[in-house]
Amino acid sequence: MTDEKKITVQRSIDAPAKEIFEVLSNPERHAEIDGSGMIVSDHKTDRISAVGQVFTMNMHAEHRGGDYQTDNHVVGYDENKLLAWKTAPAGEEPKGVQWVYELTPNGADSTDVSLTYDWSAVTDKEVLKRVSFPLVEEEALEATLAKLASVVAS
């Protein structure tokens, strides 16, 4: 589902929420499940375990001129249910882009997973002038959930 300033995709994954959350809360695994192709690797981050943590990712995108890093500020954490962060260029405060994973058990061995890419809180005029949202298309988000399903199935 796409609205004017956010995109949400959903998928049922044949795995318990705990197994899915295990992958999502480990930044070392994010490049493995990234459907956008922009995540290169984790930058020595511990497992996500609480709101307030910051994890850094090594990224690559032509629209950014190649390699760069992002700092991801954890703003939502509910073990096996919710993981959310606001992203920003490394060393900067977030400007309003947020990523949210929500997990809802659907039986013992199945979980409904939704992924939301939300830029509705971006109000910085310079950012809005410089960036053409969405930077990540719905198809890339769907690919992320497909890769997540594949990773937890193996």
DSSP file with accessible surface (Angstrom, degrees, kcal/mol):
  #  RESIDUE AA STRUCTURE BP1 BP2  ACC     N-H-->O    O-->H-N    N-H-->O    O-->H-N    TCO  KAPPA ALPHA  PHI   PSI    X-CA   Y-CA   Z-CA
    1    1 A M              0   0  133      0, 0.0     7,-3.3     0, 0.0     2,-0.4   0.000 360.0 360.0 360.0 130.5    0.0    0.0    0.0
    2    2 A T  E     +A    7   0A  76      5,-0.2     2,-0.2     3,-0.0     5,-0.2  -0.954 360.0 174.4-118.0 133.5    1.3    3.4   -1.0
    3    3 A D  E >   -A    6   0A  77      3,-3.0     3,-0.5    -2,-0.4     0, 0.0  -0.641  53.8 -77.9-119.6-168.8    0.1    6.7    0.2
    4    4 A E  T 3  S+     0   0  169      1,-0.2     3,-0.1    -2,-0.2    -2,-0.0   0.837 124.2  15.0 -62.9 -34.0    1.5   10.1   -0.5
    5    5 A K  T 3  S+     0   0   82      1,-0.1   114,-2.4   129,-0.0   115,-0.7   0.163 122.8  42.0-133.1  20.9    4.4   10.0    2.0
    6    6 A K  E <   -AB   3 118A  68     -3,-0.5    -3,-3.0   112,-0.2     2,-0.4  -0.978  55.4-150.3-161.2 155.6    4.8    6.3    3.0
    7    7 A I  E     -AB   2 117A   3    110,-2.5   110,-2.8    -2,-0.3     2,-0.4  -0.998  12.6-172.5-128.1 132.2    4.8    2.8    1.6
    8    8 A T  E     - B   0 116A  18     -7,-3.3     2,-0.3    -2,-0.4   108,-0.2  -0.994   2.7-177.6-126.0 132.2    3.8   -0.3    3.5
    9    9 A V  E     - B   0 115A   6    106,-2.3   106,-2.6    -2,-0.4     2,-0.3  -0.918   7.1-161.6-123.1 154.0    4.1   -3.8    2.2
   10   10 A Q  E     + B   0 114A 158     -2,-0.3     2,-0.3   104,-0.2   104,-0.2  -0.968  11.9 169.9-136.4 152.5    3.0   -7.0    3.9
   11   11 A R  E     - B   0 113A 112    102,-2.2   102,-3.1    -2,-0.3     2,-0.5  -0.964  31.3-125.9-158.7 142.5    3.8  -10.7    3.6
   12   12 A S  E     - B   0 112A  66     -2,-0.3     2,-0.4   100,-0.2   100,-0.2  -0.801  29.9-162.1 -87.6 131.1    3.1  -13.9    5.6
   13   13 A I  E     - B   0 111A   3     98,-3.2    98,-2.6    -2,-0.5     2,-2.3  -0.966  22.0-127.8-119.3 131.6    6.3  -15.7    6.4
   14   14 A D  S    S+     0   0  139     -2,-0.4    96,-0.3    96,-0.2    98,-0.0  -0.484  79.1  83.4 -79.6  73.3    6.4  -19.4    7.4
   15   15 A A  S    S-     0   0    2     -2,-2.3    -2,-0.2    96,-0.0    94,-0.1  -0.938  85.7 -92.2-165.0 151.1    8.5  -18.9   10.5
   16   16 A P    >>  -     0   0   32      0, 0.0     4,-1.7     0, 0.0     3,-0.7  -0.350  38.8-114.7 -65.8 151.7    7.8  -17.9   14.1
   17   17 A A  H 3> S+     0   0   11     93,-0.2     4,-3.1     1,-0.2     5,-0.3   0.861 114.7  61.8 -55.2 -36.8    8.1  -14.2   15.0
   18   18 A K  H 3> S+     0   0  134      1,-0.2     4,-1.9     2,-0.2    -1,-0.2   0.902 104.1  47.2 -59.5 -42.0   11.1  -14.9   17.2
   19   19 A E  H <> S+     0   0   98     -3,-0.7     4,-1.2     2,-0.2    -1,-0.2   0.895 114.3  47.0 -67.6 -39.5   13.1  -16.3   14.3
   20   20 A I  H  X S+     0   0    0     -4,-1.7     4,-2.5     2,-0.2     3,-0.4   0.935 111.9  49.9 -67.2 -44.7   12.2  -13.3   12.1
   21   21 A F  H  X S+     0   0    4     -4,-3.1     4,-2.8     1,-0.2    -2,-0.2   0.860 102.7  62.5 -63.3 -33.7   13.0  -10.8   14.8
   22   22 A E  H  < S+     0   0   95     -4,-1.9    -1,-0.2    -5,-0.3    -2,-0.2   0.900 109.5  40.5 -57.8 -40.8   16.3  -12.6   15.4
   23   23 A V  H >< S+     0   0    6     -4,-1.2     3,-1.4    -3,-0.4     6,-0.3   0.945 115.9  49.2 -72.8 -49.0   17.3  -11.6   11.8
   24   24 A L  H 3< S+     0   0    0     -4,-2.5    -2,-0.2     1,-0.3    -3,-0.2   0.846 108.4  52.9 -63.0 -34.3   15.8   -8.1   11.9
   25   25 A S  T 3< S+     0   0    4     -4,-2.8    23,-3.3    -5,-0.2    -1,-0.3   0.469  95.1  78.6 -84.3   2.6   17.5   -7.2   15.2
   26   26 A N    X   -     0   0   25     -3,-1.4     3,-2.7    21,-0.2     4,-0.4  -0.862  63.5-164.6-112.0  98.2   20.9   -8.1   13.9
   27   27 A P  G >  S+     0   0    0      0, 0.0     3,-1.3     0, 0.0     4,-0.5   0.768  85.6  71.6 -55.3 -24.3   22.3   -5.3   11.7
   28   28 A E  G 3  S+     0   0  133      1,-0.3     4,-0.2    17,-0.2     3,-0.2   0.767  99.3  49.0 -60.9 -21.8   24.9   -7.8   10.3
   29   29 A R  G <> S+     0   0   72     -3,-2.7     4,-1.0    -6,-0.3     3,-0.4   0.531  85.4  90.0 -94.6  -7.9   22.1   -9.5    8.5
   30   30 A H  H X> S+     0   0   10     -3,-1.3     4,-1.0    -4,-0.4     3,-0.5   0.869  83.7  53.0 -64.3 -36.7   20.5   -6.4    6.9
   31   31 A A  H 34 S+     0   0   34     -4,-0.5     3,-0.4     1,-0.2    -1,-0.2   0.881 105.1  58.1 -63.7 -33.7   22.6   -6.5    3.7
   32   32 A E  H 34 S+     0   0   93     -3,-0.4    -1,-0.2    -4,-0.2    -2,-0.2   0.799 115.5  33.4 -65.3 -31.1   21.4  -10.1    3.2
   33   33 A I  H << S+     0   0    2     -4,-1.0     2,-0.5    -3,-0.5   115,-0.3   0.451  86.0 122.4-107.3  -0.4   17.7   -9.1    3.2
   34   34 A D     <  -     0   0   16     -4,-1.0     3,-0.3    -3,-0.4   107,-0.1  -0.483  37.0-173.8 -71.5 117.3   18.0   -5.6    1.6
   35   35 A G  S    S+     0   0   20     -2,-0.5    -1,-0.2   105,-0.3   106,-0.1   0.572  78.9  63.9 -85.6  -8.5   15.8   -5.5   -1.6
   36   36 A S  S    S-     0   0   40    104,-0.1    -1,-0.2   105,-0.1   105,-0.1   0.697  95.9-133.9 -86.9 -21.5   17.0   -2.1   -2.6
   37   37 A G  S    S+     0   0   62     -3,-0.3    -2,-0.1    -6,-0.1    -6,-0.0   0.549  77.9 106.8  79.3   8.5   20.6   -3.1   -3.1
   38   38 A M        +     0   0   25     21,-0.1    22,-2.3    23,-0.0     2,-0.5   0.756  50.9  87.5 -92.0 -25.8   21.9    0.0   -1.2
   39   39 A I  E     +C   59   0A  37     20,-0.2    20,-0.2     1,-0.2     3,-0.1  -0.643  45.2 172.7 -80.2 123.7   23.1   -1.7    2.0
   40   40 A V  E     -     0   0A  81     18,-3.0     2,-0.3    -2,-0.5    19,-0.2   0.873  58.7 -41.8 -92.2 -51.0   26.7   -2.9    1.7
   41   41 A S  E     -C   58   0A  45     17,-1.6    17,-3.5   -10,-0.1    -1,-0.4  -0.986  57.7 -86.7-169.2 167.2   27.3   -4.0    5.3
   42   42 A D  E     -C   57   0A  23     -2,-0.3     2,-0.8    15,-0.2    15,-0.2  -0.549  34.2-132.2 -79.9 149.8   27.0   -3.3    9.0
   43   43 A H        -     0   0   80     13,-2.5    13,-0.3    -2,-0.2    -1,-0.1  -0.629  66.3 -66.1-106.9  69.1   29.6   -1.1   10.6
   44   44 A K  S    S+     0   0  187     -2,-0.8     2,-0.4     1,-0.2    -1,-0.1   0.913  82.2 165.5  55.8  56.7   30.4   -3.2   13.7
   45   45 A T        -     0   0   21     11,-0.1   -17,-0.2    10,-0.0    -1,-0.2  -0.805  33.6-127.2-107.4 144.5   27.1   -2.8   15.5
   46   46 A D        -     0   0  131     -2,-0.4     3,-0.1     1,-0.2    -1,-0.0  -0.372  47.9 -75.5 -76.2 165.5   25.7   -4.9   18.4
   47   47 A R        -     0   0   94    -21,-0.1     2,-0.4     1,-0.1   -21,-0.2  -0.303  54.6-105.9 -58.9 141.7   22.3   -6.6   18.2
   48   48 A I        +     0   0    2    -23,-3.3    -1,-0.1     1,-0.1     3,-0.1  -0.592  55.2 152.6 -73.2 127.7   19.5   -4.1   18.5
   49   49 A S        +     0   0   70     -2,-0.4     2,-0.3     1,-0.3    -1,-0.1   0.391  53.8  19.3-139.2   0.7   17.9   -4.5   22.0
   50   50 A A  S >  S-     0   0   42     26,-0.1     3,-1.3    28,-0.1    -1,-0.3  -0.980  78.0 -89.2-168.1 154.8   16.4   -1.2   23.0
   51   51 A V  T 3  S+     0   0   89     -2,-0.3    24,-0.2     1,-0.2     3,-0.1  -0.409 108.4  42.2 -62.2 143.4   15.0    2.1   22.0
   52   52 A G  T 3  S+     0   0   62     22,-2.6    -1,-0.2     1,-0.4    23,-0.1   0.152  82.1 124.4 101.9 -19.2   17.8    4.7   21.9
   53   53 A Q    <   -     0   0   54     -3,-1.3    21,-3.0    20,-0.1     2,-0.4  -0.363  47.7-150.5 -68.8 155.7   20.4    2.6   20.3
   54   54 A V  E     - D   0  73A  66     19,-0.2     2,-0.4    -3,-0.1    19,-0.2  -0.998  10.8-171.2-127.4 129.9   22.1    3.8   17.1
   55   55 A F  E     - D   0  72A   2     17,-2.2    17,-2.8    -2,-0.4     2,-0.4  -0.961  12.9-142.3-122.4 143.7   23.5    1.4   14.5
   56   56 A T  E     - D   0  71A  25     -2,-0.4   -13,-2.5   -13,-0.3     2,-0.4  -0.880  13.0-164.6-109.8 135.0   25.6    2.4   11.5
   57   57 A M  E     -CD  42  70A   4     13,-2.3    13,-2.1    -2,-0.4     2,-0.5  -0.925  19.2-131.6-119.4 141.8   25.3    0.9    8.1
   58   58 A N  E     -CD  41  69A  38    -17,-3.5   -18,-3.0    -2,-0.4   -17,-1.6  -0.819  38.9-176.9 -87.5 127.5   27.7    1.1    5.1
   59   59 A M  E     -CD  39  68A  19      9,-3.4     9,-1.9    -2,-0.5     2,-0.3  -0.794  22.8-160.5-125.8 164.8   25.7    2.0    2.1
   60   60 A H  E     + D   0  67A  64    -22,-2.3     2,-0.3    -2,-0.3     7,-0.2  -0.956  21.8 151.1-147.9 128.2   26.1    2.6   -1.7
   61   61 A A  E > > - D   0  66A   6      5,-2.1     5,-2.7    -2,-0.3     3,-1.1  -0.941  40.6-140.6-156.2 134.7   23.8    4.5   -4.0
   62   62 A E  G > 5S+     0   0  147     -2,-0.3     3,-1.9     1,-0.2    -1,-0.1   0.871 104.3  61.3 -62.6 -37.0   24.5    6.4   -7.2
   63   63 A H  G 3 5S+     0   0  103      1,-0.3    -1,-0.2     2,-0.1    72,-0.0   0.708 107.7  46.5 -65.0 -16.3   22.0    9.1   -6.2
   64   64 A R  G < 5S-     0   0  107     -3,-1.1    -1,-0.3     2,-0.2    -2,-0.2   0.282 125.0-102.8-103.0   4.7   24.3    9.8   -3.2
   65   65 A G  T < 5S-     0   0   68     -3,-1.9     2,-0.5    -4,-0.1    -3,-0.2   0.689  70.1 -65.3  84.4  16.2   27.5    9.7   -5.3
   66   66 A G  E   <S+D   61   0A   8     -5,-2.7    -5,-2.1     2,-0.0     2,-0.2  -0.911 104.8  27.9 116.5-129.7   28.6    6.2   -4.3
   67   67 A D  E     +D   60   0A 130     -2,-0.5     2,-0.3    -7,-0.2    -7,-0.2  -0.467  63.5 141.4 -80.3 143.5   29.6    5.0   -0.8
   68   68 A Y  E     -D   59   0A  37     -9,-1.9    -9,-3.4    -2,-0.2     2,-0.3  -0.940  38.0-118.3-161.9 175.0   28.3    6.6    2.4
   69   69 A Q  E     -D   58   0A  66     -2,-0.3    21,-2.1   -11,-0.2     2,-0.4  -0.939  15.2-154.5-124.2 152.2   27.1    5.7    5.9
   70   70 A T  E     -DE  57  89A  10    -13,-2.1   -13,-2.3    -2,-0.3     2,-0.5  -0.951   9.2-144.7-121.9 145.3   23.9    6.0    7.7
   71   71 A D  E     -DE  56  88A  26     17,-2.8    17,-1.7    -2,-0.4     2,-0.6  -0.943  17.4-156.8-102.0 130.1   23.2    6.2   11.5
   72   72 A N  E     -DE  55  87A   6    -17,-2.8   -17,-2.2    -2,-0.5     2,-0.7  -0.946   1.3-154.5-115.8 114.9   20.0    4.5   12.4
   73   73 A H  E     -DE  54  86A  35     13,-3.1    13,-2.5    -2,-0.6     2,-0.3  -0.806  17.9-130.8 -95.2 113.4   18.3    5.7   15.6
   74   74 A V  E     + E   0  85A   5    -21,-3.0   -22,-2.6    -2,-0.7    11,-0.3  -0.488  36.9 162.9 -70.0 121.1   16.1    3.0   17.2
   75   75 A V  E     +     0   0A  61      9,-2.1     2,-0.3    -2,-0.3    10,-0.2   0.452  63.1  40.1-117.8  -7.7   12.7    4.6   18.0
   76   76 A G  E     + E   0  84A   9      8,-1.8     8,-2.5   -26,-0.1     2,-0.3  -0.978  58.0 161.9-146.5 129.2   10.6    1.5   18.4
   77   77 A Y  E     + E   0  83A  59     -2,-0.3     2,-0.3     6,-0.2     6,-0.2  -0.902   8.7 153.4-150.6 118.0   11.4   -1.9   20.0
   78   78 A D  E >>  - E   0  82A  79      4,-2.5     3,-2.9    -2,-0.3     4,-2.7  -0.857  52.8-111.2-142.5 104.4    9.1   -4.6   21.2
   79   79 A E  T 34 S-     0   0  113     -2,-0.3   -61,-0.1     1,-0.3     4,-0.1  -0.059  95.4  -3.2 -47.5 128.8   10.8   -7.9   21.2
   80   80 A N  T 34 S+     0   0   46    -63,-0.1    -1,-0.3     1,-0.1   -59,-0.1   0.493 135.3  57.9  68.0   8.7    9.4  -10.3   18.5
   81   81 A K  T <4 S+     0   0  119     -3,-2.9    22,-3.1     1,-0.3     2,-0.3   0.648 104.5  16.1-131.1 -40.9    6.7   -7.7   17.6
   82   82 A L  E  <  +EF  78 102A  50     -4,-2.7    -4,-2.5    20,-0.2     2,-0.3  -0.997  42.9 172.9-149.5 137.3    8.1   -4.3   16.5
   83   83 A L  E     +EF  77 101A   0     18,-2.3    18,-3.2    -2,-0.3     2,-0.3  -0.957  17.0 166.1-143.8 123.4   11.4   -2.8   15.3
   84   84 A A  E     +EF  76 100A   5     -8,-2.5    -9,-2.1    -2,-0.3    -8,-1.8  -0.997   6.1 174.4-140.8 144.1   11.6    0.8   14.1
   85   85 A W  E     -EF  74  99A  16     14,-2.2    14,-2.8    -2,-0.3     2,-0.4  -0.991  25.7-134.4-146.4 153.9   14.4    3.3   13.4
   86   86 A K  E     -EF  73  98A  70    -13,-2.5   -13,-3.1    -2,-0.3     2,-0.3  -0.920  29.8-145.6-104.8 135.2   14.9    6.8   11.9
   87   87 A T  E     +EF  72  97A  27     10,-1.8     8,-0.7    -2,-0.4    10,-0.5  -0.725  23.7 163.1-107.7 150.6   17.8    7.0    9.5
   88   88 A A  E     -E   71   0A   4    -17,-1.7   -17,-2.8    -2,-0.3     3,-0.1  -0.979  48.2 -80.3-154.3 156.4   20.2    9.9    8.9
   89   89 A P  E >  S-E   70   0A  29      0, 0.0     3,-2.3     0, 0.0   -19,-0.3  -0.366  72.9 -79.7 -55.8 144.3   23.5   10.5    7.2
   90   90 A A  T 3  S+     0   0   41    -21,-2.1     3,-0.1     1,-0.3   -21,-0.1  -0.189 119.0  18.0 -52.2 134.1   26.3    9.4    9.6
   91   91 A G  T 3  S+     0   0   73      1,-0.3     2,-0.3    -3,-0.1    -1,-0.3   0.383 108.8  98.4  85.7  -2.9   27.0   12.0   12.3
   92   92 A E  S <  S-     0   0   90     -3,-2.3    -1,-0.3   -21,-0.0   -21,-0.1  -0.757  76.3-108.4-114.2 162.3   23.7   13.8   11.7
   93   93 A E        -     0   0  137     -2,-0.3    -6,-0.1     1,-0.1   -22,-0.0  -0.601  49.6 -89.9 -82.5 149.2   20.3   13.8   13.4
   94   94 A P        -     0   0   33      0, 0.0    -6,-0.2     0, 0.0    -1,-0.1  -0.274  27.6-155.1 -59.3 144.4   17.4   12.1   11.6
   95   95 A K        -     0   0   82     -8,-0.7    28,-0.6     2,-0.1    29,-0.4   0.281  63.4 -71.5-104.7   5.9   15.4   14.4    9.3
   96   96 A G  S    S+     0   0    9      1,-0.3    25,-0.8    -9,-0.3     2,-0.5   0.421  86.9 131.2 123.8  -1.2   12.2   12.4    9.4
   97   97 A V  E     -F   87   0A  21    -10,-0.5   -10,-1.8    24,-0.2     2,-0.4  -0.724  33.9-176.8 -86.0 129.1   12.7    9.1    7.4
   98   98 A Q  E     -FG  86 118A  45     20,-2.9    20,-3.0    -2,-0.5     2,-0.4  -0.971  20.0-158.2-131.4 143.9   11.5    6.1    9.4
   99   99 A W  E     -FG  85 117A  45    -14,-2.8   -14,-2.2    -2,-0.4     2,-0.4  -0.969  15.6-173.3-117.3 133.1   11.6    2.3    8.8
  100  100 A V  E     -FG  84 116A  18     16,-2.3    16,-2.7    -2,-0.4     2,-0.5  -0.987  11.5-169.8-135.2 125.9    9.1    0.1   10.7
  101  101 A Y  E     -FG  83 115A  16    -18,-3.2   -18,-2.3    -2,-0.4     2,-0.4  -0.963  10.0-172.5-108.9 129.0    8.9   -3.7   10.9
  102  102 A E  E     -FG  82 114A  91     12,-2.4    12,-2.5    -2,-0.5     2,-0.5  -0.988   4.4-162.3-123.2 132.2    5.8   -5.1   12.6
  103  103 A L  E     - G   0 113A   6    -22,-3.1    10,-0.2    -2,-0.4    -2,-0.0  -0.958   7.8-178.1-118.2 127.7    5.4   -8.8   13.3
  104  104 A T  E     - G   0 112A  84      8,-2.6     8,-3.2    -2,-0.5   -23,-0.1  -0.974  28.8-124.6-126.5 114.3    2.0  -10.5   14.1
  105  105 A P  E     - G   0 111A  87      0, 0.0     6,-0.3     0, 0.0     2,-0.2  -0.288  21.7-172.0 -57.0 141.3    2.0  -14.2   14.8
  106  106 A N        -     0   0   83      4,-3.3     3,-0.2     1,-0.5     2,-0.1  -0.667  66.5 -38.5-133.1  68.4   -0.4  -16.1   12.6
  107  107 A G  S >  S-     0   0   59     -2,-0.2     3,-0.6     1,-0.2    -1,-0.5  -0.372  93.0 -57.6  95.6-178.4   -0.3  -19.5   14.2
  108  108 A A  T 3  S+     0   0   87      1,-0.2    -1,-0.2    -2,-0.1   -91,-0.1   0.845 133.9  25.8 -70.0 -35.1    2.7  -21.3   15.7
  109  109 A D  T 3  S+     0   0  116     -3,-0.2     2,-0.3   -93,-0.1    -1,-0.2  -0.002 110.0  72.7-124.3  30.4    4.9  -21.3   12.6
  110  110 A S    <   -     0   0   19     -3,-0.6    -4,-3.3   -96,-0.3     2,-0.4  -0.999  51.7-171.4-145.4 144.2    3.7  -18.3   10.6
  111  111 A T  E     -BG  13 105A   0    -98,-2.6   -98,-3.2    -2,-0.3     2,-0.6  -0.999  21.0-136.8-139.0 133.6    4.0  -14.6   11.0
  112  112 A D  E     -BG  12 104A  59     -8,-3.2    -8,-2.6    -2,-0.4     2,-0.5  -0.811  29.6-166.5 -86.4 123.1    2.5  -11.7    9.2
  113  113 A V  E     -BG  11 103A   1   -102,-3.1  -102,-2.2    -2,-0.6     2,-0.4  -0.949   8.8-170.4-116.1 130.5    5.2   -9.1    8.6
  114  114 A S  E     -BG  10 102A  11    -12,-2.5   -12,-2.4    -2,-0.5     2,-0.4  -0.950   3.7-164.0-118.5 143.0    4.7   -5.5    7.5
  115  115 A L  E     -BG   9 101A   1   -106,-2.6  -106,-2.3    -2,-0.4     2,-0.5  -0.996   7.0-168.5-124.9 123.5    7.4   -3.1    6.5
  116  116 A T  E     -BG   8 100A  12    -16,-2.7   -16,-2.3    -2,-0.4     2,-0.6  -0.964  12.3-166.0-118.2 130.8    6.8    0.6    6.3
  117  117 A Y  E     -BG   7  99A   4   -110,-2.8  -110,-2.5    -2,-0.5     2,-0.5  -0.973  22.1-176.7-110.6 112.4    9.1    3.2    4.7
  118  118 A D  E     +BG   6  98A  26    -20,-3.0   -20,-2.9    -2,-0.6  -112,-0.2  -0.954  27.6 161.9-124.5 119.5    7.7    6.5    6.0
  119  119 A W    >   +     0   0   19   -114,-2.4     3,-1.7    -2,-0.5  -113,-0.2   0.147  46.2 112.6-116.7  18.9    9.0   10.0    5.0
  120  120 A S  T 3  S+     0   0   60   -115,-0.7   -23,-0.1     1,-0.3    -1,-0.1   0.747  73.0  57.4 -66.6 -22.0    6.0   11.9    6.2
  121  121 A A  T 3  S+     0   0   53    -25,-0.8     2,-0.6  -116,-0.1    -1,-0.3   0.432  75.5 114.0 -90.7   2.5    7.9   13.6    9.0
  122  122 A V    <   +     0   0    4     -3,-1.7   -26,-0.2   -26,-0.3    -3,-0.1  -0.639  26.3 150.1 -75.1 115.7   10.5   15.1    6.6
  123  123 A T        +     0   0  112     -2,-0.6     2,-0.4   -28,-0.6    -1,-0.2   0.489  25.8 118.6-122.8 -11.6   10.0   18.9    6.8
  124  124 A D     >  -     0   0   56    -29,-0.4     4,-2.5     1,-0.2     5,-0.2  -0.442  55.5-150.0 -62.7 116.5   13.5   20.2    6.1
  125  125 A K  H  > S+     0   0  169     -2,-0.4     4,-1.9     1,-0.2    -1,-0.2   0.837  94.1  54.0 -61.3 -35.3   13.1   22.3    3.0
  126  126 A E  H  > S+     0   0  110      2,-0.2     4,-2.1     1,-0.2    -1,-0.2   0.914 110.2  46.9 -65.5 -42.5   16.6   21.6    1.8
  127  127 A V  H  > S+     0   0   10      1,-0.2     4,-2.9     2,-0.2    -2,-0.2   0.940 112.7  49.3 -63.4 -46.2   16.1   17.9    2.1
  128  128 A L  H  < S+     0   0   77     -4,-2.5    -1,-0.2     1,-0.2    -2,-0.2   0.842 113.0  47.8 -64.0 -31.1   12.8   18.1    0.3
  129  129 A K  H  < S+     0   0  158     -4,-1.9    -1,-0.2    -5,-0.2    -2,-0.2   0.875 119.0  39.0 -73.3 -38.1   14.4   20.2   -2.5
  130  130 A R  H  < S+     0   0  167     -4,-2.1     2,-0.4    -5,-0.2    -2,-0.2   0.781 110.2  62.1 -84.7 -30.6   17.4   17.8   -2.8
  131  131 A V     <  -     0   0   31     -4,-2.9     2,-0.9    -5,-0.2    -1,-0.1  -0.857  64.2-151.3-109.6 133.2   15.7   14.4   -2.4
  132  132 A S        -     0   0  103     -2,-0.4    -3,-0.1     2,-0.1    -4,-0.1  -0.848  41.0-115.3-100.7  98.0   13.1   13.0   -4.7
  133  133 A F  S    S+     0   0   38     -2,-0.9     2,-0.1    -5,-0.2    -2,-0.0  -0.547  91.0  49.3 -79.4 147.1   11.0   10.7   -2.4
  134  134 A P        +     0   0   34      0, 0.0    -1,-0.1     0, 0.0     3,-0.1   0.480  57.4 175.8 -83.2 142.5   10.5    7.8   -2.4
  135  135 A L  S    S+     0   0   67      1,-0.2     2,-0.5    -2,-0.1    -2,-0.1   0.720  78.0  47.3 -77.3 -25.9   14.2    6.8   -2.6
  136  136 A V  S    S-     0   0    8    -19,-0.0    -1,-0.2     4,-0.0     2,-0.1  -0.985  86.8-140.6-119.7 123.9   13.1    3.2   -2.2
  137  137 A E    >>  -     0   0  102     -2,-0.5     4,-1.6     1,-0.1     3,-0.8  -0.381  24.8-107.7 -82.3 162.0   10.3    1.9   -4.3
  138  138 A E  H 3> S+     0   0   49      1,-0.3     4,-2.6     2,-0.2     5,-0.2   0.870 118.2  59.0 -55.9 -39.8    7.5   -0.5   -3.3
  139  139 A E  H 3> S+     0   0  125      1,-0.2     4,-2.2     2,-0.2    -1,-0.3   0.863 103.8  51.6 -60.8 -36.2    9.0   -3.3   -5.3
  140  140 A A  H <> S+     0   0   18     -3,-0.8     4,-1.9     2,-0.2  -105,-0.3   0.874 109.1  50.2 -69.1 -35.9   12.3   -3.0   -3.4
  141  141 A L  H  X S+     0   0    1     -4,-1.6     4,-2.0     2,-0.2    -2,-0.2   0.918 110.4  49.5 -67.5 -42.0   10.3   -3.3   -0.1
  142  142 A E  H  X S+     0   0   94     -4,-2.6     4,-2.1     1,-0.2    -2,-0.2   0.902 109.5  52.4 -61.7 -39.1    8.5   -6.4   -1.4
  143  143 A A  H  X S+     0   0   35     -4,-2.2     4,-2.6    -5,-0.2    -1,-0.2   0.868 105.2  56.0 -64.4 -36.2   11.9   -7.8   -2.4
  144  144 A T  H  X S+     0   0    8     -4,-1.9     4,-2.7     2,-0.2    -2,-0.2   0.941 108.8  45.7 -61.2 -46.7   13.2   -7.2    1.2
  145  145 A L  H  X S+     0   0    2     -4,-2.0     4,-2.5     2,-0.2    -2,-0.2   0.885 111.8  52.5 -66.9 -33.8   10.3   -9.2    2.6
  146  146 A A  H  X S+     0   0   37     -4,-2.1     4,-2.1     2,-0.2    -1,-0.2   0.924 111.5  46.0 -65.2 -42.7   10.9  -12.0    0.1
  147  147 A K  H  X S+     0   0   95     -4,-2.6     4,-2.7  -114,-0.3    -2,-0.2   0.900 110.8  53.1 -66.4 -39.9   14.6  -12.1    1.0
  148  148 A L  H  X S+     0   0    0     -4,-2.7     4,-2.4  -115,-0.3     5,-0.2   0.934 109.0  49.8 -59.3 -45.3   13.7  -12.1    4.7
  149  149 A A  H  X S+     0   0   15     -4,-2.5     4,-1.4     1,-0.2    -2,-0.2   0.915 112.0  48.4 -59.9 -42.0   11.3  -15.1    4.1
  150  150 A S  H  X S+     0   0   78     -4,-2.1     4,-1.0     1,-0.2    -2,-0.2   0.911 110.6  50.8 -66.1 -41.6   14.1  -16.9    2.2
  151  151 A V  H >< S+     0   0   15     -4,-2.7     3,-0.6     1,-0.2    -2,-0.2   0.918 112.2  44.8 -64.6 -45.2   16.7  -16.3    4.9
  152  152 A V  H 3< S+     0   0   18     -4,-2.4    -1,-0.2     1,-0.2    -2,-0.2   0.760 109.2  58.2 -74.8 -19.2   14.5  -17.5    7.8
  153  153 A A  H 3<        0   0   83     -4,-1.4    -1,-0.2    -5,-0.2    -2,-0.2   0.720 360.0 360.0 -78.0 -21.8   13.5  -20.6    5.8
  154  154 A S    <<        0   0  129     -4,-1.0    -3,-0.0    -3,-0.6    -4,-0.0  -0.308 360.0 360.0 -90.2 360.0   17.1  -21.7    5.3
